[in-house]
Amino acid sequence: MRNTRLAVSAATLVSTSPAATAADKAKITQAKDLPGLPASASPKLQPEAAKGDFSNAPPHPGQIGTPAMAPKSSFDPAKSKLIDSETTPTKLTYANPDGTRTDVIT
């Protein structure tokens, strides 16, 4: 049906003389004077409950306080030991005294 409307509209535009078009433009001087666009009624939709696991949702913006400080790094160049087996030309891997590891990208 849309193709039919388009064809009719195109035929109307082509068959209209320039004088008639100018006369039509003179009649319509404001947007409020333009006819409304045709529209069909929107389908009736039933609201549905959201699906998924919302047990660990992020906090509401009003509940967010000051950001937590980042934990202090346990890397100590004097005490951390280089792990040769995990070191590459672009990454140095260190074993820290507290059992964590630190990668230094070079």
VEXKOLFI-81497 format. One record per residue: residue number from 1; x, y, z of N, C-alpha, C in turn. Coordinates in pm, 1 decimal, padded with zeros to 6 digits. Example, Ala and Ser with C-alpha at 12.3 -4.5 7.8 and 13.67 -1.06 7.14 Angstrom:
2
<atom nudren="1" n_X="01319.0" n_Y="-00569.0" n_Z="00780.0" ca_X="01230.0" ca_Y="-00450.0" ca_Z="00780.0" c_X="01320.0" c_Y="-00330.0" c_Z="00780.0"/>
<atom nudren="2" n_X="01285.0" n_Y="-00225.0" n_Z="00708.0" ca_X="01367.0" ca_Y="-00106.0" ca_Z="00714.0" c_X="01290.0" c_Y="00003.0" c_Z="00787.0"/>
This chain:
106
<atom nudren="1" n_X="00081.7" n_Y="-00117.9" n_Z="00000.0" ca_X="00000.0" ca_Y="00000.0" ca_Z="00000.0" c_X="00086.9" c_Y="00125.6" c_Z="00000.0"/>
<atom nudren="2" n_X="00199.9" n_Y="00119.7" n_Z="00064.3" ca_X="00288.9" ca_Y="00236.3" ca_Z="00065.7" c_X="00337.1" c_Y="00270.9" c_Z="-00075.0"/>
<atom nudren="3" n_X="00367.6" n_Y="00168.6" n_Z="-00153.5" ca_X="00413.2" ca_Y="00193.5" ca_Z="-00290.1" c_X="00305.1" c_Y="00263.8" c_Z="-00371.0"/>
<atom nudren="4" n_X="00180.6" n_Y="00229.2" n_Z="-00346.7" ca_X="00070.7" ca_Y="00291.3" ca_Z="-00419.0" c_X="00061.2" c_Y="00438.6" c_Z="-00382.9"/>
<atom nudren="5" n_X="00070.5" n_Y="00469.9" n_Z="-00253.5" ca_X="00063.6" ca_Y="00609.1" ca_Z="-00210.8" c_X="00177.7" c_Y="00690.9" c_Z="-00269.3"/>
<atom nudren="6" n_X="00294.2" n_Y="00630.6" n_Z="-00272.2" ca_X="00410.3" ca_Y="00699.7" ca_Z="-00325.8" c_X="00390.7" c_Y="00728.5" c_Z="-00473.8"/>
<atom nudren="7" n_X="00338.8" n_Y="00631.1" n_Z="-00546.2" ca_X="00317.0" ca_Y="00649.8" ca_Z="-00689.6" c_X="00213.1" c_Y="00757.9" c_Z="-00714.0"/>
<atom nudren="8" n_X="00106.9" n_Y="00759.0" n_Z="-00635.4" ca_X="00002.4" ca_Y="00860.8" ca_Z="-00651.9" c_X="00059.9" c_Y="00997.0" c_Z="-00619.3"/>
<atom nudren="9" n_X="00137.2" n_Y="01007.1" n_Z="-00510.2" ca_X="00196.5" ca_Y="01134.6" ca_Z="-00472.6" c_X="00293.4" c_Y="01183.1" c_Z="-00579.1"/>
<atom nudren="10" n_X="00374.6" n_Y="01092.9" n_Z="-00632.7" ca_X="00469.9" ca_Y="01131.2" ca_Z="-00736.0" c_X="00396.3" c_Y="01177.1" c_Z="-00861.3"/>
<atom nudren="11" n_X="00288.2" n_Y="01107.1" n_Z="-00896.3" ca_X="00211.1" ca_Y="01146.2" ca_Z="-01014.2" c_X="00146.0" c_Y="01282.1" c_Z="-00991.7"/>
<atom nudren="12" n_X="00101.9" n_Y="01308.3" n_Z="-00871.8" ca_X="00039.5" ca_Y="01436.7" ca_Z="-00840.9" c_X="00141.7" c_Y="01548.6" c_Z="-00853.3"/>
<atom nudren="13" n_X="00261.3" n_Y="01525.4" n_Z="-00802.8" ca_X="00365.8" ca_Y="01626.5" ca_Z="-00810.9" c_X="00406.9" c_Y="01654.4" c_Z="-00954.9"/>
<atom nudren="14" n_X="00415.0" n_Y="01550.0" n_Z="-01034.4" ca_X="00457.3" ca_Y="01565.7" ca_Z="-01172.8" c_X="00349.8" c_Y="01636.0" c_Z="-01253.2"/>
<atom nudren="15" n_X="00222.2" n_Y="01605.4" n_Z="-01226.0" ca_X="00114.7" ca_Y="01661.9" ca_Z="-01307.2" c_X="00075.7" c_Y="01802.7" c_Z="-01263.8"/>
<atom nudren="16" n_X="00125.9" n_Y="01851.1" n_Z="-01152.8" ca_X="00090.7" ca_Y="01984.3" ca_Z="-01104.7" c_X="00173.1" c_Y="02088.2" c_Z="-01178.7"/>
<atom nudren="17" n_X="00108.0" n_Y="02191.6" n_Z="-01222.5" ca_X="00178.8" ca_Y="02296.7" ca_Z="-01294.9" c_X="00252.3" c_Y="02387.3" c_Z="-01197.0"/>
<atom nudren="18" n_X="00360.1" n_Y="02454.2" n_Z="-01240.3" ca_X="00433.5" ca_Y="02544.4" ca_Z="-01151.6" c_X="00347.2" c_Y="02658.0" c_Z="-01098.2"/>
<atom nudren="19" n_X="00251.1" n_Y="02704.5" n_Z="-01176.9" ca_X="00164.6" ca_Y="02813.3" ca_Z="-01131.4" c_X="00076.9" c_Y="02766.8" c_Z="-01016.1"/>
<atom nudren="20" n_X="00025.2" n_Y="02643.0" n_Z="-01026.6" ca_X="-00060.0" ca_Y="02590.2" ca_Z="-00919.8" c_X="00022.2" c_Y="02568.4" c_Z="-00792.8"/>
<atom nudren="21" n_X="00143.1" n_Y="02524.2" n_Z="-00806.3" ca_X="00229.2" ca_Y="02502.1" ca_Z="-00690.7" c_X="00257.9" c_Y="02634.3" c_Z="-00620.7"/>
<atom nudren="22" n_X="00284.7" n_Y="02738.2" n_Z="-00695.8" ca_X="00310.5" ca_Y="02869.8" ca_Z="-00637.4" c_X="00186.5" c_Y="02921.2" c_Z="-00566.9"/>
<atom nudren="23" n_X="00069.3" n_Y="02893.9" n_Z="-00624.3" ca_X="-00055.4" ca_Y="02938.2" ca_Z="-00561.8" c_X="-00078.5" c_Y="02863.4" c_Z="-00430.6"/>
<atom nudren="24" n_X="-00046.9" n_Y="02732.2" n_Z="-00428.5" ca_X="-00061.8" ca_Y="02654.3" ca_Z="-00305.4" c_X="00032.3" c_Y="02705.2" c_Z="-00197.4"/>
<atom nudren="25" n_X="00153.5" n_Y="02741.0" n_Z="-00235.2" ca_X="00250.5" ca_Y="02791.2" ca_Z="-00137.7" c_X="00203.7" c_Y="02924.9" c_Z="-00079.4"/>
<atom nudren="26" n_X="00137.7" n_Y="03003.7" n_Z="-00159.6" ca_X="00089.5" ca_Y="03133.5" ca_Z="-00111.3" c_X="-00019.6" c_Y="03115.0" c_Z="-00007.5"/>
<atom nudren="27" n_X="-00102.2" n_Y="03009.5" n_Z="-00018.8" ca_X="-00209.5" ca_Y="02984.2" ca_Z="00076.2" c_X="-00155.1" c_Y="02943.5" c_Z="00212.8"/>
<atom nudren="28" n_X="-00050.4" n_Y="02862.2" n_Z="00214.6" ca_X="00005.8" ca_Y="02810.5" ca_Z="00339.1" c_X="00123.5" c_Y="02898.8" c_Z="00378.2"/>
<atom nudren="29" n_X="00103.7" n_Y="02975.8" n_Z="00483.7" ca_X="00209.6" ca_Y="03066.9" ca_Z="00524.5" c_X="00274.7" c_Y="03025.9" c_Z="00656.5"/>
<atom nudren="30" n_X="00208.3" n_Y="02939.4" n_Z="00733.5" ca_X="00263.7" ca_Y="02897.7" ca_Z="00862.0" c_X="00254.5" c_Y="02746.4" c_Z="00874.6"/>
<atom nudren="31" n_X="00338.7" n_Y="02691.0" n_Z="00958.9" ca_X="00339.4" ca_Y="02546.5" ca_Z="00978.7" c_X="00207.7" c_Y="02497.0" c_Z="01036.4"/>
<atom nudren="32" n_X="00142.7" n_Y="02577.1" n_Z="01119.5" ca_X="00015.7" ca_Y="02534.6" ca_Z="01178.7" c_X="-00093.1" c_Y="02517.2" c_Z="01073.4"/>
<atom nudren="33" n_X="-00077.3" n_Y="02576.7" n_Z="00956.3" ca_X="-00175.4" ca_Y="02565.3" ca_Z="00850.2" c_X="-00158.4" c_Y="02438.8" c_Z="00765.7"/>
<atom nudren="34" n_X="-00050.1" n_Y="02369.1" n_Z="00784.8" ca_X="-00025.4" ca_Y="02247.2" ca_Z="00707.4" c_X="-00114.3" c_Y="02134.3" c_Z="00757.6"/>
<atom nudren="35" n_X="-00157.9" n_Y="02046.6" n_Z="00667.1" ca_X="-00239.4" ca_Y="01932.0" ca_Z="00711.8" c_X="-00151.9" c_Y="01832.2" c_Z="00787.7"/>
<atom nudren="36" n_X="-00214.2" n_Y="01757.5" n_Z="00877.7" ca_X="-00142.0" ca_Y="01655.9" ca_Z="00953.9" c_X="-00099.4" c_Y="01540.5" c_Z="00866.0"/>
<atom nudren="37" n_X="00005.9" n_Y="01471.4" n_Z="00905.1" ca_X="00051.7" ca_Y="01355.2" ca_Z="00830.0" c_X="-00034.0" c_Y="01235.0" c_Z="00866.3"/>
<atom nudren="38" n_X="-00062.4" n_Y="01148.8" n_Z="00769.2" ca_X="-00142.0" ca_Y="01030.0" ca_Z="00800.2" c_X="-00059.7" c_Y="00932.7" c_Z="00885.0"/>
<atom nudren="39" n_X="-00126.5" n_Y="00870.1" n_Z="00981.6" ca_X="-00058.6" ca_Y="00772.6" ca_Z="01067.1" c_X="-00157.5" c_Y="00665.6" c_Z="01108.2"/>
<atom nudren="40" n_X="-00108.3" n_Y="00545.3" n_Z="01122.2" ca_X="-00193.7" ca_Y="00436.9" ca_Z="01169.8" c_X="-00178.2" c_Y="00425.8" c_Z="01321.2"/>
<atom nudren="41" n_X="-00277.5" n_Y="00368.3" n_Z="01384.7" ca_X="-00274.0" ca_Y="00353.7" ca_Z="01530.3" c_X="-00162.8" c_Y="00257.1" c_Z="01569.3"/>
<atom nudren="42" n_X="-00095.4" n_Y="00285.8" n_Z="01678.3" ca_X="00011.4" ca_Y="00197.2" ca_Z="01723.4" c_X="-00050.6" c_Y="00072.7" c_Z="01785.8"/>
<atom nudren="43" n_X="00017.2" n_Y="-00040.6" n_Z="01775.5" ca_X="-00037.2" ca_Y="-00164.1" ca_Z="01831.6" c_X="-00038.5" c_Y="-00157.0" c_Z="01985.0"/>
<atom nudren="44" n_X="-00135.9" n_Y="-00222.1" n_Z="02043.9" ca_X="-00145.8" ca_Y="-00227.4" ca_Z="02189.1" c_X="-00046.4" c_Y="-00331.2" c_Z="02240.4"/>
<atom nudren="45" n_X="00043.2" n_Y="-00289.9" n_Z="02327.8" ca_X="00144.0" ca_Y="-00380.0" ca_Z="02383.1" c_X="00118.7" c_Y="-00400.0" c_Z="02531.4"/>
<atom nudren="46" n_X="00136.7" n_Y="-00521.7" n_Z="02576.4" ca_X="00123.8" ca_Y="-00552.3" ca_Z="02717.5" c_X="00261.0" c_Y="-00537.2" c_Z="02782.5"/>
<atom nudren="47" n_X="00271.2" n_Y="-00463.0" n_Z="02893.2" ca_X="00400.3" ca_Y="-00452.2" ca_Z="02961.5" c_X="00439.6" c_Y="-00587.4" c_Z="03020.3"/>
<atom nudren="48" n_X="00567.5" n_Y="-00616.4" n_Z="03013.0" ca_X="00619.0" ca_Y="-00742.9" ca_Z="03065.7" c_X="00721.7" c_Y="-00714.6" c_Z="03173.2"/>
<atom nudren="49" n_X="00730.1" n_Y="-00805.0" n_Z="03267.7" ca_X="00832.3" ca_Y="-00793.4" ca_Z="03372.0" c_X="00968.7" c_Y="-00821.0" c_Z="03309.7"/>
<atom nudren="50" n_X="01068.6" n_Y="-00745.0" n_Z="03351.7" ca_X="01204.2" ca_Y="-00764.7" ca_Z="03300.1" c_X="01255.8" c_Y="-00901.4" c_Z="03342.6"/>
<atom nudren="51" n_X="01327.3" n_Y="-00965.1" n_Z="03251.6" ca_X="01381.5" ca_Y="-01097.4" ca_Z="03279.9" c_X="01530.4" c_Y="-01085.4" c_Z="03306.4"/>
<atom nudren="52" n_X="01581.2" n_Y="-01168.4" n_Z="03393.0" ca_X="01723.7" ca_Y="-01168.5" ca_Z="03421.6" c_X="01749.9" c_Y="-01171.2" c_Z="03570.8"/>
<atom nudren="53" n_X="01875.6" n_Y="-01172.6" n_Z="03604.9" ca_X="01917.3" ca_Y="-01175.8" ca_Z="03745.0" c_X="01955.6" c_Y="-01035.2" c_Z="03787.4"/>
<atom nudren="54" n_X="01873.6" n_Y="-00974.9" n_Z="03873.6" ca_X="01899.2" ca_Y="-00839.7" ca_Z="03920.2" c_X="01943.2" c_Y="-00837.6" c_Z="04066.1"/>
<atom nudren="55" n_X="01994.8" n_Y="-00950.0" n_Z="04115.4" ca_X="02032.4" ca_Y="-00958.2" ca_Z="04256.8" c_X="02158.0" c_Y="-00877.1" c_Z="04287.6"/>
<atom nudren="56" n_X="02240.3" n_Y="-00848.4" n_Z="04188.8" ca_X="02362.7" ca_Y="-00773.1" ca_Z="04212.9" c_X="02364.7" c_Y="-00650.4" c_Z="04122.4"/>
<atom nudren="57" n_X="02259.9" n_Y="-00570.0" n_Z="04131.1" ca_X="02249.4" ca_Y="-00450.9" ca_Z="04046.3" c_X="02345.8" c_Y="-00343.1" c_Z="04095.6"/>
<atom nudren="58" n_X="02389.6" n_Y="-00253.9" n_Z="04007.4" ca_X="02476.2" ca_Y="-00144.9" ca_Z="04051.5" c_X="02398.6" c_Y="-00050.6" c_Z="04142.9"/>
<atom nudren="59" n_X="02468.1" n_Y="00022.8" n_Z="04227.5" ca_X="02398.4" ca_Y="00112.1" ca_Z="04320.0" c_X="02333.8" c_Y="00229.6" c_Z="04246.7"/>
<atom nudren="60" n_X="02230.9" n_Y="00282.3" n_Z="04306.0" ca_X="02164.7" ca_Y="00402.1" ca_Z="04254.0" c_X="02262.8" c_Y="00518.5" c_Z="04267.7"/>
<atom nudren="61" n_X="02265.8" n_Y="00613.1" n_Z="04173.5" ca_X="02360.6" ca_Y="00724.7" ca_Z="04182.4" c_X="02353.7" c_Y="00800.0" c_Z="04314.8"/>
<atom nudren="62" n_X="02235.2" n_Y="00804.8" n_Z="04377.0" ca_X="02223.0" ca_Y="00872.7" ca_Z="04504.8" c_X="02288.6" c_Y="00796.9" c_Z="04619.1"/>
<atom nudren="63" n_X="02314.8" n_Y="00667.8" n_Z="04599.6" ca_X="02376.1" ca_Y="00585.0" ca_Z="04703.5" c_X="02528.2" c_Y="00581.1" c_Z="04693.2"/>
<atom nudren="64" n_X="02581.4" n_Y="00637.3" n_Z="04588.9" ca_X="02726.1" ca_Y="00631.8" ca_Z="04568.7" c_X="02792.2" c_Y="00742.1" c_Z="04649.7"/>
<atom nudren="65" n_X="02884.1" n_Y="00703.9" n_Z="04733.0" ca_X="02957.3" ca_Y="00802.0" ca_Z="04812.2" c_X="03087.0" c_Y="00839.1" c_Z="04742.9"/>
<atom nudren="66" n_X="03184.5" n_Y="00872.7" n_Z="04820.3" ca_X="03314.7" ca_Y="00903.6" ca_Z="04762.2" c_X="03379.5" c_Y="00773.4" c_Z="04716.5"/>
<atom nudren="67" n_X="03451.1" n_Y="00775.4" n_Z="04608.3" ca_X="03511.8" ca_Y="00652.6" ca_Z="04558.8" c_X="03615.9" c_Y="00599.9" c_Z="04657.1"/>
<atom nudren="68" n_X="03622.5" n_Y="00467.7" n_Z="04665.4" ca_X="03720.4" ca_Y="00404.6" ca_Z="04753.6" c_X="03861.1" c_Y="00428.6" c_Z="04699.4"/>
<atom nudren="69" n_X="03952.1" n_Y="00443.7" n_Z="04789.0" ca_X="04091.7" ca_Y="00462.2" ca_Z="04749.0" c_X="04145.3" c_Y="00330.8" c_Z="04693.3"/>
<atom nudren="70" n_X="04227.3" n_Y="00339.9" n_Z="04593.9" ca_X="04289.7" ca_Y="00220.8" ca_Z="04537.1" c_X="04384.0" c_Y="00160.2" c_Z="04641.6"/>
<atom nudren="71" n_X="04384.8" n_Y="00027.2" n_Z="04649.4" ca_X="04473.4" ca_Y="-00034.0" ca_Z="04747.9" c_X="04619.4" c_Y="-00001.4" c_Z="04716.2"/>
<atom nudren="72" n_X="04696.7" n_Y="00011.2" n_Z="04820.0" ca_X="04837.8" ca_Y="00041.6" ca_Z="04801.8" c_X="04905.7" c_Y="-00075.5" c_Z="04732.5"/>
<atom nudren="73" n_X="04988.6" n_Y="-00045.0" n_Z="04638.4" ca_X="05060.4" ca_Y="-00148.2" ca_Z="04564.4" c_X="05156.5" c_Y="-00221.7" c_Z="04656.7"/>
<atom nudren="74" n_X="05161.5" n_Y="-00353.3" n_Z="04638.3" ca_X="05254.4" ca_Y="-00432.2" ca_Z="04719.7" c_X="05388.5" c_Y="-00451.1" c_Z="04648.7"/>
<atom nudren="75" n_X="05404.3" n_Y="-00387.7" n_Z="04534.1" ca_X="05530.3" ca_Y="-00399.1" ca_Z="04461.0" c_X="05637.1" c_Y="-00315.7" c_Z="04529.4"/>
<atom nudren="76" n_X="05747.3" n_Y="-00381.1" n_Z="04560.2" ca_X="05862.7" ca_Y="-00314.8" ca_Z="04619.9" c_X="05984.3" c_Y="-00357.1" c_Z="04536.8"/>
<atom nudren="77" n_X="06043.1" n_Y="-00265.2" n_Z="04460.9" ca_X="06154.4" ca_Y="-00304.4" ca_Z="04373.4" c_X="06268.8" c_Y="-00372.1" c_Z="04448.8"/>
<atom nudren="78" n_X="06287.3" n_Y="-00337.7" n_Z="04575.7" ca_X="06396.8" ca_Y="-00398.2" ca_Z="04652.8" c_X="06362.7" c_Y="-00539.4" c_Z="04697.9"/>
<atom nudren="79" n_X="06234.6" n_Y="-00569.2" n_Z="04724.5" ca_X="06196.1" ca_Y="-00699.9" ca_Z="04778.7" c_X="06130.1" c_Y="-00791.3" c_Z="04675.9"/>
<atom nudren="80" n_X="06070.2" n_Y="-00737.7" n_Z="04572.5" ca_X="06003.8" ca_Y="-00819.5" ca_Z="04470.5" c_X="06108.3" c_Y="-00887.4" c_Z="04383.9"/>
<atom nudren="81" n_X="06079.9" n_Y="-01012.5" n_Z="04346.4" ca_X="06174.6" ca_Y="-01092.3" ca_Z="04268.4" c_X="06123.9" c_Y="-01108.9" c_Z="04125.3"/>
<atom nudren="82" n_X="06210.9" n_Y="-01089.3" n_Z="04028.1" ca_X="06177.0" ca_Y="-01104.2" ca_Z="03887.4" c_X="06153.7" c_Y="-01251.4" c_Z="03856.6"/>
<atom nudren="83" n_X="06044.7" n_Y="-01284.1" n_Z="03787.3" ca_X="06014.0" ca_Y="-01421.4" ca_Z="03745.5" c_X="06054.7" c_Y="-01433.1" c_Z="03599.4"/>
<atom nudren="84" n_X="06169.5" n_Y="-01496.5" n_Z="03576.5" ca_X="06223.4" ca_Y="-01507.1" ca_Z="03441.1" c_X="06131.8" c_Y="-01585.9" c_Z="03346.9"/>
<atom nudren="85" n_X="06064.1" n_Y="-01690.6" n_Z="03396.9" ca_X="05981.4" ca_Y="-01775.4" ca_Z="03310.5" c_X="05858.8" c_Y="-01702.3" c_Z="03256.2"/>
<atom nudren="86" n_X="05814.3" n_Y="-01594.6" n_Z="03321.9" ca_X="05696.8" ca_Y="-01520.3" ca_Z="03275.5" c_X="05732.9" c_Y="-01385.9" c_Z="03214.2"/>
<atom nudren="87" n_X="05860.4" n_Y="-01357.6" n_Z="03202.2" ca_X="05906.6" ca_Y="-01231.1" ca_Z="03147.2" c_X="05921.7" c_Y="-01243.3" c_Z="02996.0"/>
<atom nudren="88" n_X="05875.5" n_Y="-01143.0" n_Z="02924.1" ca_X="05886.2" ca_Y="-01138.1" ca_Z="02777.9" c_X="05962.5" c_Y="-01011.2" c_Z="02741.3"/>
<atom nudren="89" n_X="05991.7" n_Y="-00989.9" n_Z="02613.1" ca_X="06061.5" ca_Y="-00867.1" ca_Z="02574.6" c_X="05984.1" c_Y="-00738.7" c_Z="02606.8"/>
<atom nudren="90" n_X="05851.2" n_Y="-00747.7" n_Z="02620.3" ca_X="05772.1" ca_Y="-00627.6" ca_Z="02647.7" c_X="05709.6" c_Y="-00627.2" c_Z="02787.2"/>
<atom nudren="91" n_X="05734.3" n_Y="-00730.9" n_Z="02868.7" ca_X="05671.1" ca_Y="-00739.6" ca_Z="03000.7" c_X="05767.6" c_Y="-00802.5" c_Z="03100.8"/>
<atom nudren="92" n_X="05781.0" n_Y="-00737.1" n_Z="03215.7" ca_X="05857.8" ca_Y="-00792.5" ca_Z="03327.2" c_X="05758.3" c_Y="-00833.5" c_Z="03434.9"/>
<atom nudren="93" n_X="05768.1" n_Y="-00958.4" n_Z="03484.7" ca_X="05677.5" ca_Y="-01006.8" ca_Z="03588.0" c_X="05755.5" c_Y="-01026.0" c_Z="03716.5"/>
<atom nudren="94" n_X="05702.6" n_Y="-00966.4" n_Z="03824.8" ca_X="05767.7" ca_Y="-00974.2" ca_Z="03955.5" c_X="05677.6" c_Y="-01047.8" c_Z="04053.3"/>
<atom nudren="95" n_X="05736.5" n_Y="-01127.1" n_Z="04144.2" ca_X="05665.4" ca_Y="-01189.2" ca_Z="04255.6" c_X="05685.1" c_Y="-01097.4" c_Z="04375.8"/>
<atom nudren="96" n_X="05573.5" n_Y="-01050.6" n_Z="04432.0" ca_X="05579.8" ca_Y="-00958.2" ca_Z="04544.1" c_X="05584.3" c_Y="-01035.1" c_Z="04676.9"/>
<atom nudren="97" n_X="05634.8" n_Y="-00973.0" n_Z="04784.4" ca_X="05646.4" ca_Y="-01040.5" ca_Z="04913.7" c_X="05511.8" c_Y="-01089.0" c_Z="04969.5"/>
<atom nudren="98" n_X="05400.5" n_Y="-01025.4" n_Z="04934.2" ca_X="05270.6" ca_Y="-01066.8" ca_Z="04989.0" c_X="05202.6" c_Y="-01175.8" c_Z="04906.1"/>
<atom nudren="99" n_X="05269.4" n_Y="-01229.6" n_Z="04802.2" ca_X="05215.4" ca_Y="-01337.6" ca_Z="04721.0" c_X="05149.7" c_Y="-01291.8" c_Z="04591.9"/>
<atom nudren="100" n_X="05134.8" n_Y="-01162.2" n_Z="04571.0" ca_X="05077.6" ca_Y="-01111.6" ca_Z="04447.4" c_X="05186.3" c_Y="-01098.1" c_Z="04341.3"/>
<atom nudren="101" n_X="05143.9" n_Y="-01070.9" n_Z="04221.2" ca_X="05239.1" ca_Y="-01051.4" ca_Z="04111.8" c_X="05216.9" c_Y="-00913.6" c_Z="04049.8"/>
<atom nudren="102" n_X="05321.8" n_Y="-00857.9" n_Z="03997.4" ca_X="05315.5" ca_Y="-00728.0" ca_Z="03930.0" c_X="05378.1" c_Y="-00741.8" c_Z="03793.4"/>
<atom nudren="103" n_X="05305.5" n_Y="-00697.0" n_Z="03690.3" ca_X="05358.7" ca_Y="-00692.8" ca_Z="03554.0" c_X="05396.3" c_Y="-00549.3" c_Z="03521.8"/>
<atom nudren="104" n_X="05515.7" n_Y="-00531.3" n_Z="03471.2" ca_X="05562.5" ca_Y="-00400.2" ca_Z="03428.6" c_X="05575.8" c_Y="-00406.4" c_Z="03278.1"/>
<atom nudren="105" n_X="05495.1" n_Y="-00326.9" n_Z="03209.4" ca_X="05497.8" ca_Y="-00324.9" ca_Z="03061.9" c_X="05607.4" c_Y="-00227.1" c_Z="03019.1"/>
<atom nudren="106" n_X="05692.8" n_Y="-00275.9" n_Z="02930.5" ca_X="05804.2" ca_Y="-00192.1" ca_Z="02883.5" c_X="05785.9" c_Y="-00152.8" c_Z="02739.5"/>
